[in-house]
Amino acid sequence: MKSAFVRLACAAGALALSSGMSLAAEPIEGTWKRPSTGTLIKYSGSGGQFCATVLSGAHTGKSIGCMKGSGSSYTGSITDLDKNKTYVGKATVNGNAMALKGCVAGGLICQGETWQRQ
């Protein structure tokens, strides 16, 4: 009986720890894949800001901008490294998919794609 109680207590403790850890990370953090190019990009957080670094392809190691936000909605800047242009960025995370848009004209004209978490 005592060993069953100890196992149950250990399992509950592990569950509590894993739940707390998952709540600490923002949904935008992690590695994402652009379907149009196959490029991998990693979003990392620091000081309430989540910055993206290219992990593969022609622009490996370069930053493509930073976002602020929480939960599923983020805003900031996004740079198209091929065109060397920076746009107002908007991102919405839904599970393992992130809809990312670059906008001009005060957000009236946007283009984007949906990236997949890796």
Residue frames as qw, qx, qy, qz and C-alpha x, y, z in Angstrom:
[[0.000, 0.886, 0.464, 0.000, 0.00, 0.00, 0.00],
 [0.316, -0.793, 0.088, 0.513, 2.80, 2.38, 0.94],
 [0.397, -0.171, 0.577, 0.693, 4.67, 1.82, -2.37],
 [0.214, 0.621, 0.661, 0.363, 1.47, 2.52, -4.34],
 [0.149, -0.935, -0.250, 0.203, 1.07, 5.80, -2.45],
 [0.404, -0.582, 0.333, 0.622, 4.71, 6.76, -3.15],
 [0.372, 0.177, 0.678, 0.609, 4.28, 5.99, -6.87],
 [0.072, 0.808, 0.560, 0.169, 1.08, 8.04, -6.98],
 [0.267, -0.883, -0.048, 0.384, 2.77, 10.97, -5.19],
 [0.428, -0.338, 0.495, 0.677, 5.75, 10.83, -7.58],
 [0.291, 0.437, 0.691, 0.496, 3.45, 10.75, -10.61],
 [0.047, -0.912, -0.406, 0.029, 1.46, 13.72, -9.30],
 [0.362, -0.746, 0.160, 0.535, 4.66, 15.66, -8.67],
 [0.409, -0.061, 0.617, 0.669, 5.98, 14.92, -12.16],
 [0.178, 0.673, 0.642, 0.322, 2.66, 15.99, -13.68],
 [0.176, -0.928, -0.215, 0.248, 2.69, 19.24, -11.71],
 [0.398, -0.552, 0.361, 0.638, 6.25, 19.99, -12.81],
 [0.349, 0.171, 0.685, 0.616, 5.59, 19.22, -16.45],
 [0.078, 0.817, 0.556, 0.132, 2.41, 21.32, -16.43],
 [0.251, -0.876, -0.032, 0.410, 4.24, 24.30, -14.93],
 [0.415, -0.323, 0.510, 0.680, 7.02, 24.04, -17.48],
 [0.293, 0.435, 0.691, 0.498, 4.63, 24.02, -20.42],
 [0.037, -0.914, -0.402, 0.041, 2.88, 27.12, -19.10],
 [0.389, -0.696, 0.139, 0.588, 6.18, 29.00, -18.84],
 [0.334, -0.080, 0.594, 0.727, 6.98, 28.78, -22.56],
 [0.428, 0.507, 0.058, -0.746, 5.11, 30.94, -25.06],
 [0.808, 0.361, 0.460, -0.069, 3.48, 29.18, -28.01],
 [0.512, 0.839, -0.172, -0.069, 5.60, 31.13, -30.53],
 [0.246, -0.699, 0.670, 0.051, 8.86, 29.79, -29.05],
 [0.812, 0.004, 0.581, 0.054, 10.38, 26.91, -30.95],
 [0.189, -0.279, 0.675, 0.657, 11.48, 25.88, -34.42],
 [0.594, 0.574, 0.341, -0.449, 9.20, 26.50, -37.40],
 [0.455, -0.001, 0.690, 0.563, 9.35, 25.46, -41.05],
 [0.364, 0.519, -0.095, -0.768, 8.39, 27.69, -43.97],
 [0.763, 0.277, 0.584, -0.032, 6.52, 25.50, -46.46],
 [0.540, 0.832, -0.009, -0.131, 7.45, 27.69, -49.45],
 [0.315, 0.779, -0.534, 0.097, 11.21, 27.29, -48.98],
 [0.896, -0.119, -0.404, 0.138, 11.70, 24.51, -46.44],
 [0.239, 0.529, -0.434, 0.689, 13.70, 26.97, -44.33],
 [0.597, -0.508, -0.577, 0.229, 13.81, 26.38, -40.57],
 [0.006, 0.625, -0.149, 0.766, 13.42, 29.40, -38.28],
 [0.514, -0.340, -0.687, 0.384, 13.69, 29.47, -34.50],
 [0.239, -0.761, -0.060, -0.600, 11.79, 31.91, -32.25],
 [0.578, -0.179, -0.589, 0.536, 13.39, 32.45, -28.83],
 [0.268, -0.882, -0.286, -0.261, 12.20, 34.68, -26.01],
 [0.540, -0.103, -0.330, 0.768, 14.07, 37.26, -23.96],
 [0.061, -0.230, -0.239, 0.941, 12.68, 40.19, -21.98],
 [0.432, 0.552, 0.485, -0.523, 9.13, 39.80, -23.32],
 [0.450, 0.661, -0.333, -0.500, 10.34, 39.80, -26.92],
 [0.838, 0.041, 0.540, 0.071, 10.54, 36.78, -29.23],
 [0.189, 0.738, -0.446, -0.469, 13.19, 37.03, -31.93],
 [0.933, 0.279, 0.218, -0.066, 13.56, 34.77, -34.96],
 [0.159, -0.654, 0.651, 0.351, 16.83, 33.38, -36.32],
 [0.810, 0.409, -0.290, -0.303, 17.19, 31.46, -39.58],
 [0.702, -0.422, 0.574, -0.005, 18.56, 27.94, -38.94],
 [0.655, 0.080, 0.663, 0.352, 18.90, 26.68, -42.52],
 [0.503, 0.762, 0.376, 0.158, 19.19, 27.85, -46.11],
 [0.513, 0.571, 0.032, 0.640, 20.88, 30.84, -47.74],
 [0.121, -0.752, 0.127, -0.635, 20.38, 33.17, -44.75],
 [0.791, -0.333, -0.472, 0.200, 21.47, 30.84, -41.93],
 [0.527, -0.230, -0.352, 0.738, 22.26, 32.73, -38.74],
 [0.008, 0.253, 0.107, 0.961, 20.46, 35.95, -39.70],
 [0.145, 0.371, 0.652, -0.645, 17.64, 37.54, -37.74],
 [0.019, 0.418, 0.659, 0.625, 14.28, 38.06, -39.42],
 [0.277, -0.534, -0.080, -0.795, 12.76, 40.23, -36.69],
 [0.097, -0.051, -0.807, 0.581, 11.12, 40.17, -33.29],
 [0.422, -0.509, -0.532, -0.530, 7.57, 39.89, -31.95],
 [0.122, -0.120, 0.639, -0.750, 5.86, 40.77, -28.69],
 [0.678, -0.191, -0.284, -0.651, 2.71, 39.22, -27.35],
 [0.255, -0.198, 0.881, -0.346, 1.45, 36.20, -25.49],
 [0.681, 0.269, 0.553, -0.397, -0.92, 33.32, -25.87],
 [0.676, 0.353, 0.592, 0.260, -1.75, 32.99, -29.54],
 [0.348, 0.892, 0.221, 0.185, -1.30, 36.57, -30.82],
 [0.590, -0.426, 0.128, 0.674, 1.97, 38.41, -31.55],
 [0.406, 0.899, 0.129, 0.107, 2.99, 41.59, -33.36],
 [0.522, -0.615, 0.280, 0.520, 6.33, 43.12, -34.30],
 [0.331, 0.737, -0.389, -0.443, 8.50, 43.15, -37.38],
 [0.862, 0.081, 0.479, 0.144, 9.37, 40.60, -40.04],
 [0.055, 0.718, -0.456, -0.523, 12.16, 40.98, -42.59],
 [0.898, 0.416, 0.141, -0.006, 12.16, 39.43, -46.05],
 [0.530, -0.581, 0.418, 0.456, 15.90, 38.74, -46.31],
 [0.595, 0.292, 0.569, 0.487, 15.72, 38.09, -50.08],
 [0.199, 0.814, 0.336, 0.431, 14.27, 41.58, -50.69],
 [0.411, -0.021, -0.352, 0.841, 15.98, 43.22, -47.69],
 [0.292, -0.456, -0.162, -0.825, 12.66, 44.79, -46.64],
 [0.088, -0.132, -0.818, 0.553, 11.09, 44.88, -43.18],
 [0.375, -0.429, -0.501, -0.652, 7.33, 44.78, -42.65],
 [0.514, -0.323, 0.411, -0.680, 4.89, 45.04, -39.77],
 [0.336, 0.083, -0.935, -0.074, 4.58, 41.45, -38.60],
 [0.691, -0.222, 0.219, -0.652, 1.56, 39.65, -37.24],
 [0.328, 0.162, -0.930, -0.027, 1.55, 36.05, -36.01],
 [0.749, -0.245, 0.161, -0.594, -1.23, 33.84, -34.73],
 [0.110, 0.285, -0.950, 0.066, -0.29, 30.49, -33.23],
 [0.824, -0.084, 0.051, -0.558, -2.80, 27.64, -33.27],
 [0.965, -0.137, 0.221, 0.021, -1.27, 24.43, -31.95],
 [0.678, -0.236, 0.446, 0.535, 1.55, 23.42, -34.30],
 [0.425, 0.590, 0.423, 0.540, 0.65, 25.99, -36.96],
 [0.204, -0.608, -0.145, 0.753, 1.60, 29.67, -37.04],
 [0.406, 0.774, 0.394, 0.286, -0.04, 32.06, -39.49],
 [0.424, -0.492, 0.052, 0.758, 2.60, 34.73, -40.10],
 [0.397, 0.810, 0.370, 0.224, 1.92, 37.90, -42.10],
 [0.384, -0.218, 0.055, 0.896, 4.00, 40.85, -43.23],
 [0.164, 0.822, 0.546, -0.004, 1.94, 44.01, -43.72],
 [0.282, 0.047, 0.108, 0.952, 2.28, 47.50, -45.24],
 [0.207, -0.421, -0.326, -0.820, 0.00, 50.55, -45.43],
 [0.390, -0.323, 0.414, -0.757, -0.89, 50.42, -41.75],
 [0.355, -0.014, 0.905, -0.233, -1.82, 46.76, -41.94],
 [0.649, 0.437, 0.115, -0.612, -4.24, 47.13, -44.86],
 [0.771, 0.477, -0.388, -0.168, -2.17, 45.03, -47.26],
 [0.550, -0.516, 0.648, -0.107, -0.73, 41.78, -45.90],
 [0.770, 0.327, -0.521, -0.167, 0.95, 38.70, -47.32],
 [0.416, -0.522, 0.682, -0.298, 1.86, 35.61, -45.42],
 [0.673, 0.125, -0.705, -0.185, 1.93, 31.89, -45.03],
 [0.804, -0.499, 0.124, -0.298, 1.33, 29.27, -42.40],
 [0.258, 0.553, -0.769, 0.191, 4.44, 27.73, -40.85],
 [0.891, -0.255, -0.341, -0.160, 4.56, 24.33, -39.14],
 [0.473, -0.726, 0.467, -0.175, 6.19, 23.61, -35.79],
 [0.687, 0.392, -0.610, 0.036, 9.10, 21.18, -36.03]]
